[in-house]
Amino acid sequence: MTSATRHDPLVRPRHVVTAVLVAHDGARWLPTTLHAVKTQRRPVQRFVAVDTGSRDETPAMLERAVGASSVLSAPRGCGFAAAAHLAVAAFATAPGLASTRSESGAPVEWIWLRHDDSAPTANALELLLELDDEMTSAAVIGPKLVGWDDDRRLLEVGVTVDRGGRRETGLEPGELDHGQHDGDRDVLAVSTAGMLVRRDVWEQLGGLDRALPLFRDDLDFGWRANLAGHRVVICTGAVVHHAEAAASGVRHIDAAT
């Protein structure tokens, strides 16, 4: 596995972050997403990608961006959860990363889940880690999600369920961002399009549920994390642009068929 180029000194040195990106016919969005992840002001230490049987230029794009040894292949019908598990299992036996131990404490290992159509702003990871330094009990942290082409359009600031058990964002359709939902706080769940989860918590909970191939895996994971006594927190200062390609029907869904 290859590691991202590290800045010196490394911002938020207490943390070790592995980005796990799952891609499926994502050539339309990948150039922006890959550039956004690789140019984080606080870089990841490892970047692993999984291609789920793409029929476009996705595999070649991933190999150019992170190196062929850091790109895994999965069947076209593989869901996001199963692909993420494949990536985590692959780097679990990879050579260790350089220690980031410092006066701020022992290293904390994180998995940063990424969709191929979710591009974080340059300071997103830094702000997510900053929140954990201030709120050390946080085990799962998510960013504010905004539109891919319009950052005024709010998509998510954490999710919950309504009385009927349906996924609920608490936002009005097309709601614009005026800061009305800003503020770090505990939530039931956060989207996998930018979810930062502590590695030990991932392992304790068994990761995302493979039985949920594409949708609601985030809600299930957050629910289980809360039940296990872990804090799930939304960090609204960290922002991710999300195209919602599968949910909007722009991309054909193979994992659910």
LINKAPE-V553120 format. One record per helix or strand of 3 or more residues. SS is the DSSP state (a for helix, b for strand). FROM is the first residue (numbers start at 1). TO is the last residue. Records with the same first field share a line. If there is no record, write none. Layout:
SS=FROM-TO + FROM-TO
This chain:
b=15-23 + 46-52 + 71-74 + 108-115 + 118-120 + 138-147 + 153-156 + 159-161 + 196-198 + 231-242
a=27-38 + 58-66 + 68-70 + 80-92 + 124-134 + 199-205 + 217-227
